[in-house]
Amino acid sequence: MSEHQSFDLLTLGEIMLRLTPAFNERLNGGEFMLRTAGGAEMNVAAGVAMLGLRTGVISKLPANDLGDFIKKRVRQNGVSDDFLVYDHSKNARLGVYYYEYGAYPRKPRIVYDRMNTSFQTLHIGELDPVIYSSARCFHVSGITLALGEQIRANAIEMIKRFKKEGALISFDVNFRGNLWSGQEARACIEQILPYVDIFFCSDSTARLTFGKKGDVREIMKSFTKDYPIRLVASTERVVLSPKLHNFGSKLYAADTDTFYEEAPYDHIDVVDRIGSGDAYLSGVLYGLLANPGDYQKALEYGNATGSFKNTVPGDLMNTDLTEIQGIIRDHKAAGAVSEMDR
């Protein structure tokens, strides 16, 4: 980290209130809701912070009690709130989403209430220009780009400014069909790919959004031929049931022209899958920032954090580096491993 880059990672994204019916009740029948905080980019920043690096989140919150709740959760998870800005207007509001747990054969459900939120009014002029020289890496996702024209234009300009100041640019396509179409996503994302260093895109999303053809390796490699992308990561999840998943991934590094992979984590006991993709990103980004050039280690961290997150409730993975390193050791072990840490 250079002298002026005081953060390992900064992210830009909306932080929302998550409400989940207690006791596995249904959204249309439960009387009580569990309250947590989450959002794709916040989840990534928190995951990297839990592993030991310094992170911050750029966002806009309503200047009321709900905004204060979110700010406290940001701090509680080791993420800096230095670049949060606040909406003092009478129409200030926080985005909300409702999540219903699934149990075979019933699938999980999500209902979003995130129109006209304070975050969507964020303007680049509200941010201190010092941010652009403050980070080794800047991360944003397609969810943020899909939220509206103003936030999209500001996010693209921020990517350009961070890049100009020497930051690595990390981008997760994270396609959501309820926010925009594949054609809209492609037209927007192709504007920023010339600036992206680290690119996260699943095989299915690459086919749907970018019209890619061929096997997963051909697709991953093609992005580095079309654009100056250094690293492409693609997750591979097999859903056996809402409570039982397999999880793994592949990385392709353009500088070594090499694919990196390992055996997947099989038969994960899923408590809550929300945020597991973000946890995966946090593991990969931690690995890349803490161990530059060691792509295999980045892959291992990503697979471990992504798998681990499935086992805890809420959007955030709630772990630390020691626990994740232990999970990686157990995953690599050929023989029996201890059933309990004690």
C-alpha positions in Angstrom: 0.0 0.0 0.0 1.4 3.4 -1.0 1.5 6.2 1.5 -1.6 7.9 0.0 -3.6 4.6 -0.4 -4.9 4.3 3.2 -7.6 1.7 2.3 -7.0 -1.7 0.8 -10.5 -1.7 -0.6 -13.3 0.8 -1.2 -16.8 -0.2 -2.5 -19.8 1.7 -3.8 -23.3 0.4 -3.3 -26.6 0.6 -1.6 -26.9 -0.7 1.9 -30.4 -2.0 2.7 -32.5 -3.1 5.6 -33.2 -6.9 5.5 -36.3 -8.2 7.2 -36.7 -12.0 7.6 -39.7 -13.8 9.2 -38.6 -15.5 12.4 -38.9 -19.3 13.0 -39.0 -20.0 9.2 -42.4 -18.4 8.9 -43.7 -17.2 5.6 -43.7 -13.6 4.4 -47.5 -13.7 4.1 -48.1 -15.2 7.5 -45.3 -14.5 10.1 -45.8 -11.9 12.8 -42.2 -11.2 13.7 -39.3 -10.1 11.5 -35.5 -10.3 12.2 -33.7 -7.1 11.2 -30.3 -7.1 9.7 -28.3 -5.0 7.2 -26.9 -5.9 3.9 -26.1 -5.1 0.3 -23.8 -6.6 -2.3 -20.9 -4.1 -2.0 -21.2 -3.7 1.7 -21.1 -7.5 2.1 -17.8 -7.6 0.1 -16.2 -4.7 2.2 -17.3 -6.4 5.4 -15.9 -9.8 4.3 -12.5 -8.4 3.4 -12.4 -6.4 6.7 -13.2 -9.6 8.7 -10.1 -11.2 7.1 -7.9 -8.4 8.2 -7.6 -5.6 5.6 -8.8 -2.0 5.8 -12.0 -1.3 3.9 -14.7 1.4 3.5 -18.0 1.7 1.8 -19.3 4.7 -0.2 -23.0 5.0 0.1 -25.9 7.4 1.0 -28.3 6.9 3.9 -31.3 8.7 5.2 -30.5 11.0 8.1 -32.9 9.2 10.5 -33.0 6.3 12.9 -32.9 3.7 10.1 -29.8 5.3 8.6 -28.2 5.3 12.1 -29.0 1.6 12.4 -27.2 0.9 9.1 -24.2 3.1 10.1 -23.8 1.2 13.3 -23.8 -2.1 11.5 -21.2 -0.8 9.0 -18.9 0.1 12.0 -19.7 -3.1 13.8 -18.4 -5.1 10.9 -15.0 -3.3 10.8 -15.9 -1.2 7.7 -15.1 2.5 7.7 -18.0 4.9 7.5 -15.8 7.8 6.4 -17.4 8.0 3.0 -21.1 7.7 4.0 -23.2 10.7 3.1 -26.6 11.5 4.4 -30.0 12.5 3.0 -31.7 15.2 5.1 -34.7 15.6 2.7 -38.2 14.9 3.9 -38.4 12.0 1.3 -35.3 10.3 2.6 -35.7 6.5 2.7 -33.8 3.4 3.1 -34.1 0.4 0.7 -35.7 -2.7 2.2 -35.8 -6.3 1.2 -37.8 -9.2 2.7 -36.3 -12.7 2.6 -38.2 -15.9 3.2 -36.1 -19.0 3.9 -36.8 -22.1 1.8 -37.1 -25.7 2.7 -37.4 -28.5 0.1 -39.6 -28.4 -2.0 -40.4 -24.8 -1.2 -37.9 -22.3 -2.6 -36.6 -19.2 -0.9 -38.4 -15.9 -1.8 -37.4 -12.3 -1.9 -39.5 -9.1 -2.1 -37.7 -5.9 -2.8 -38.8 -2.4 -1.8 -36.0 -0.2 -3.1 -37.5 2.4 -5.4 -36.7 6.1 -4.9 -34.2 5.5 -2.1 -31.7 8.0 -0.7 -28.8 6.0 -2.3 -30.3 6.6 -5.8 -29.9 10.4 -5.3 -26.2 10.1 -4.5 -24.2 12.5 -6.7 -20.5 12.4 -7.3 -20.2 16.1 -6.1 -21.2 15.0 -2.6 -18.0 13.0 -2.2 -14.6 14.2 -1.1 -12.2 13.9 -4.1 -9.6 12.4 -1.8 -11.3 9.1 -2.1 -9.9 8.4 -5.6 -6.4 8.3 -4.3 -7.3 6.5 -1.1 -7.7 2.9 -2.2 -5.6 0.0 -3.6 -8.8 -1.5 -5.1 -12.3 -0.2 -5.9 -15.2 -2.6 -6.2 -18.7 -2.1 -7.6 -21.4 -4.5 -9.0 -23.9 -4.6 -11.8 -26.7 -4.2 -9.1 -25.5 -0.6 -8.5 -25.3 0.2 -12.2 -28.9 -1.1 -12.7 -30.4 1.2 -10.1 -30.9 4.2 -12.3 -29.4 6.7 -14.7 -27.9 9.0 -12.1 -26.2 6.4 -10.0 -25.0 4.6 -13.2 -23.4 7.8 -14.6 -21.7 8.5 -11.2 -20.5 5.0 -10.8 -18.9 4.9 -14.2 -17.2 8.3 -13.6 -15.9 7.0 -10.2 -14.5 3.9 -11.9 -12.6 6.1 -14.3 -11.3 8.4 -11.5 -10.1 5.5 -9.3 -8.4 3.9 -12.3 -6.6 7.1 -13.1 -5.3 7.2 -9.6 -3.8 3.7 -9.8 -6.5 1.6 -8.1 -7.3 -1.9 -9.2 -10.9 -2.0 -10.5 -13.0 -5.0 -9.4 -16.4 -5.6 -11.0 -19.1 -8.2 -10.3 -21.7 -8.5 -13.0 -24.2 -9.8 -10.4 -27.0 -9.8 -12.9 -30.6 -9.3 -11.6 -33.4 -9.7 -14.1 -35.8 -7.8 -11.9 -33.6 -4.7 -12.3 -32.7 -4.6 -16.0 -32.6 -6.8 -19.1 -29.5 -8.7 -20.3 -29.3 -6.3 -23.3 -29.4 -3.2 -21.1 -26.7 -4.7 -18.8 -24.4 -5.6 -21.7 -24.7 -2.1 -23.2 -23.8 -0.5 -19.9 -21.1 -3.0 -18.7 -19.2 -2.9 -21.9 -18.5 0.8 -21.3 -16.6 0.0 -18.1 -14.8 -3.3 -19.1 -11.8 -1.4 -20.6 -11.1 -0.2 -17.0 -11.7 -3.5 -15.1 -8.8 -5.5 -13.7 -10.7 -8.2 -11.8 -13.9 -9.5 -13.3 -16.5 -11.8 -11.6 -19.0 -13.4 -14.0 -20.6 -16.8 -13.8 -20.9 -19.0 -16.9 -24.7 -18.6 -17.1 -24.5 -14.8 -16.8 -21.9 -14.6 -19.5 -24.1 -16.5 -21.9 -27.3 -14.5 -21.0 -25.8 -11.1 -20.7 -22.9 -11.1 -23.2 -24.1 -13.8 -25.6 -20.9 -15.8 -25.0 -20.6 -19.4 -26.4 -18.3 -22.3 -25.8 -17.3 -24.0 -22.5 -16.6 -22.1 -19.3 -12.9 -21.9 -19.9 -13.3 -20.5 -23.4 -15.8 -17.9 -22.1 -13.5 -16.8 -19.2 -10.5 -16.5 -21.4 -12.4 -14.5 -24.1 -13.0 -11.6 -21.7 -9.3 -11.1 -21.4 -8.9 -11.2 -25.1 -11.6 -8.6 -25.7 -10.6 -6.3 -22.8 -7.4 -5.6 -20.7 -8.9 -7.7 -17.8 -6.2 -9.4 -15.6 -8.3 -11.9 -13.8 -11.7 -13.6 -14.4 -13.5 -15.6 -11.7 -16.5 -17.8 -12.3 -18.4 -19.6 -9.5 -20.0 -23.0 -9.9 -22.9 -23.8 -7.5 -24.9 -27.0 -7.7 -28.2 -26.7 -5.8 -29.1 -30.2 -4.5 -31.9 -28.7 -2.4 -32.5 -25.4 -0.6 -30.5 -26.8 2.3 -27.8 -28.7 0.5 -25.4 -27.2 -2.0 -22.0 -27.9 -3.7 -19.8 -24.8 -4.3 -16.6 -24.2 -6.2 -15.1 -21.9 -8.8 -12.5 -21.3 -11.4 -10.0 -18.4 -11.8 -8.2 -17.5 -15.0 -5.2 -15.2 -14.9 -4.2 -13.5 -18.1 -0.6 -12.8 -17.1 0.2 -16.5 -16.5 -2.4 -17.8 -19.1 -3.4 -20.3 -16.4 -6.7 -21.6 -15.0 -6.8 -22.2 -11.2 -9.3 -24.6 -9.5 -9.6 -27.1 -6.7 -12.2 -29.7 -5.6 -15.5 -28.1 -4.7 -17.0 -28.0 -1.3 -19.6 -30.7 -1.4 -22.8 -31.1 0.6 -22.7 -27.7 2.3 -25.4 -27.4 5.1 -27.1 -24.3 3.9 -28.5 -22.0 6.6 -28.7 -18.9 4.5 -27.3 -18.6 1.0 -27.9 -14.8 0.7 -24.5 -13.1 0.5 -22.5 -16.2 -0.3 -21.5 -14.9 -3.7 -20.4 -11.6 -2.1 -18.4 -13.6 0.5 -16.7 -15.5 -2.3 -15.7 -12.1 -3.8 -14.3 -11.0 -0.5 -12.2 -14.1 -0.2 -10.8 -13.7 -3.7 -10.1 -10.0 -3.2 -8.5 -10.6 0.2 -6.2 -13.2 -1.4 -5.2 -11.0 -4.3 -4.5 -8.0 -2.0 -2.8 -9.8 0.8 -0.8 -12.2 -1.5 -0.3 -10.5 -4.9 0.3 -12.9 -7.7 -0.7 -16.0 -5.7 -3.9 -16.8 -7.7 -4.3 -20.3 -6.3 -4.4 -18.9 -2.8 -7.0 -16.3 -3.9 -9.1 -19.1 -5.3 -8.9 -21.1 -2.1 -9.9 -18.1 0.1 -12.8 -17.4 -2.2 -14.1 -21.0 -2.2 -13.8 -21.2 1.6 -15.5 -17.9 2.3 -18.2 -18.5 -0.2 -18.9 -21.9 1.2 -18.7 -20.8 4.8 -21.2 -17.9 4.3 -23.9 -20.4 3.5 -23.8 -21.8 7.0 -24.6 -18.5 8.9 -27.8 -16.4 8.9 -27.8 -12.9 7.5 -26.0 -11.3 4.6 -22.5 -11.3 6.3 -20.2 -14.2 6.9 -19.2 -13.3 10.5 -15.8 -15.1 10.6 -12.1 -14.3 10.8 -8.9 -15.2 9.0 -8.0 -18.0 11.5 -11.3 -19.8 11.0 -11.2 -19.5 7.2 -7.6 -20.8 7.1 -8.7 -23.8 9.3 -11.5 -24.5 6.8 -9.1 -24.4 3.9 -6.7 -26.9 5.8 -9.6 -29.2 6.5 -10.7 -29.1 2.9 -7.3 -30.0 1.7 -6.8 -32.8 4.3 -6.8 -36.3 2.9 -7.7 -38.0 6.1 -10.1 -37.5 9.0 -10.4 -34.0 10.5 -11.5 -33.0 14.0 -15.3 -32.6 14.4 -14.9 -29.7 16.8 -12.5 -26.8 17.4 -11.5 -26.8 21.0 
